Amino acid sequence: MHTIKPIDSDTVINAARLTGNIITVEEHSIFGGLGGAVAEVVSQEAPVRMKILGIPDEDAINAKPLEIFEYYGLSAKGIASSAKKMLGKSRG
């Protein structure tokens, strides 16, 4: 998504209905960002399992950006792992 506001509700709803799962990824706090905006739309229009990936509400580690992303599961490997876990849960 290229903007949070205005959010493209139609795209979010279509993705939720098509996939049955939503993962958002942010390179900052998990609060007050894209994940929250998507959750608002999804919860009202197309409730599905959802995961918001980003920096938790804690003192973040002090490191280079790529190291921070790896630590919090925001690397390609971490995102793929979260998606696989979500898909495993949705299957049973």
Secondary structure, DSSP 8 states (H G I E B T S, - for coil): ---SSS--HHHHHHHHHHHSEEEEEEEEESSSSHHHHHHHHHHHHS--EEEEEEE-SS----S-HHHHHHHTT-SHHHHHHHHHHHHHHHT-
